[in-house]
Amino acid sequence: MSPESTGQNEHHISVLRRRFRAWRGNRPFWAGLFTILGGLPIAYFPYASLKLGNMTLAMSTTAGAGSLIIGVLLVTLGLTMWFHHIVRVFAGVAAILLALVSIPVANIGGFVIGFLFSLVGGALSISWARGEPEDADGTPPAGRTHEEHSADALHGPVTVPQQQGAAFGTAADADGGSHRAG
């Protein structure tokens, strides 16, 4: 083995773990997971039945179809956050609205469990922003401080307009703006 071939000694699980970590870091992973976990109880509880000895307790309501639609849409929005993260703001707003609609429609939002998970997932999706890569020493690229980098991320780079004669009343503007040679 040569010292250049470092990949041959790595275990497959650590390689898969690193790939998953890189995939997870480029998208609102936790937002999608919370939204999916919120959609499952909302869709499941209206069709569930609980057996207590010889007695069956059915939790089905007249809004079973509405609960199923809301749950399936929340799961779809969670998957959208994972695989099409460009529309993360839309998916987050839609998840929050569906979570709010699930309170009167779907057994108090899946007995509040689905409501809370979907609400948190939508909020995480709206607030997610792609991170900037850092150097090995933990500073942002080009030796900038975190404060400078944060200011540019919020407001964009500061640009100074170029000085032009007419705008600043310079000597070139003294003769009415006409420039004559010679």
C-alpha positions in Angstrom: 0.0 0.0 0.0 1.2 3.5 -0.7 0.8 6.5 1.6 -1.3 8.3 -1.1 -4.1 5.7 -1.0 -5.8 6.6 2.3 -9.2 5.4 1.1 -8.5 1.7 1.1 -8.3 1.3 4.9 -11.5 3.1 5.6 -14.5 1.1 6.8 -17.6 1.2 4.7 -19.8 2.3 7.6 -17.6 5.4 8.3 -17.7 6.3 4.6 -21.5 6.0 4.5 -21.7 8.0 7.7 -19.5 10.8 6.3 -21.6 10.9 3.0 -24.8 11.1 5.0 -23.4 13.9 7.1 -22.4 15.8 4.0 -25.8 15.2 2.5 -27.6 16.2 5.7 -25.6 19.4 6.0 -26.7 20.7 2.6 -30.4 20.7 3.3 -32.9 21.4 6.1 -32.7 17.8 7.3 -34.2 18.2 10.8 -37.0 20.4 9.4 -38.0 17.6 7.0 -37.7 15.0 9.7 -39.9 16.9 12.1 -42.5 17.6 9.4 -42.6 13.9 8.4 -42.9 12.9 12.0 -45.7 15.4 12.5 -47.6 14.1 9.5 -47.6 10.5 10.5 -49.8 10.8 13.7 -52.1 13.2 12.0 -52.8 10.7 9.3 -52.8 7.6 11.5 -54.9 8.4 14.6 -58.3 8.9 12.8 -58.0 5.3 11.4 -56.6 3.7 14.5 -58.4 1.5 17.0 -57.3 0.6 20.5 -58.2 -2.8 22.1 -58.7 -2.8 25.9 -59.5 -6.4 26.7 -62.7 -7.3 24.9 -63.5 -3.7 24.2 -62.4 -1.9 21.0 -62.0 1.9 21.2 -62.2 3.4 17.7 -60.9 7.0 17.3 -62.3 7.5 13.8 -64.1 10.8 13.1 -66.1 12.2 10.3 -63.0 14.1 9.2 -60.9 11.0 8.5 -60.3 11.9 4.8 -59.2 15.4 5.8 -56.8 14.0 8.3 -55.4 11.6 5.8 -54.9 14.4 3.2 -53.2 16.7 5.8 -50.9 13.9 7.0 -49.9 12.9 3.5 -49.3 16.5 2.5 -47.1 17.0 5.6 -45.1 13.9 4.7 -44.7 15.1 1.1 -43.6 18.6 2.3 -41.0 16.9 4.6 -39.6 14.9 1.7 -39.6 18.1 -0.4 -37.5 19.8 2.2 -35.0 17.0 1.9 -34.8 16.5 -1.8 -35.8 19.9 -3.2 -34.5 22.4 -0.6 -34.8 25.4 -3.0 -38.5 25.6 -2.1 -37.8 25.3 1.7 -39.6 28.6 2.6 -42.7 27.6 0.7 -42.7 24.1 2.2 -42.2 25.6 5.7 -45.1 28.0 5.4 -47.3 25.3 4.0 -46.3 22.9 6.8 -47.2 25.6 9.5 -50.5 26.3 7.8 -51.4 22.6 7.5 -50.4 22.1 11.2 -52.8 24.9 12.2 -55.6 23.4 10.0 -55.0 20.0 11.6 -56.2 21.3 15.0 -59.9 21.4 14.2 -59.8 18.8 11.4 -57.6 16.0 12.6 -58.3 15.1 16.3 -56.7 18.2 17.7 -53.7 17.9 15.4 -53.0 14.3 16.0 -53.5 14.7 19.7 -51.1 17.7 19.7 -48.2 15.5 18.9 -48.4 15.9 15.1 -49.3 19.6 15.4 -46.2 20.4 17.5 -43.8 18.3 15.3 -45.2 19.9 12.1 -45.0 23.4 13.6 -41.4 23.0 14.6 -40.5 21.4 11.3 -42.1 24.3 9.3 -40.3 26.9 11.5 -37.0 25.1 11.1 -37.5 25.0 7.3 -38.2 28.7 7.1 -35.2 29.6 9.2 -32.6 27.3 7.6 -29.8 28.8 5.7 -26.9 27.1 4.0 -23.7 27.3 6.0 -20.5 28.8 4.6 -17.5 26.6 4.6 -14.8 27.4 7.2 -11.1 27.0 7.1 -9.3 24.3 9.1 -8.7 26.8 12.0 -12.4 27.6 12.3 -12.4 31.0 10.6 -14.4 31.9 7.6 -12.6 32.0 4.2 -10.0 34.7 3.4 -9.2 35.3 7.1 -12.4 37.3 7.8 -13.9 37.4 11.2 -17.3 35.9 11.9 -18.7 39.4 12.5 -17.6 40.6 9.0 -18.9 37.5 7.4 -22.2 37.8 9.2 -22.6 41.4 8.2 -22.0 40.6 4.6 -24.5 37.7 4.8 -27.2 40.0 6.2 -26.6 43.1 4.2 -24.5 42.0 1.2 -21.1 43.5 0.4 -20.8 47.2 0.8 -20.2 49.0 -2.6 -19.1 52.5 -3.0 -20.4 54.3 -6.1 -17.8 55.6 -8.5 -17.4 59.4 -8.4 -18.6 61.1 -11.5 -18.1 64.7 -12.5 -21.7 65.9 -12.7 -22.8 64.2 -9.5 -20.1 65.7 -7.3 -19.6 69.1 -8.9 -16.0 68.7 -10.0 -13.9 70.9 -12.3 -14.9 68.9 -15.3 -18.5 70.1 -14.8 -17.5 73.8 -14.7 -17.9 74.4 -18.4 -21.4 72.9 -18.6 -20.4 69.3 -19.0 -18.7 69.7 -22.4 -15.2 68.5 -22.8 -13.2 70.1 -25.6 -9.8 69.0 -26.7 -7.3 71.5 -27.2 
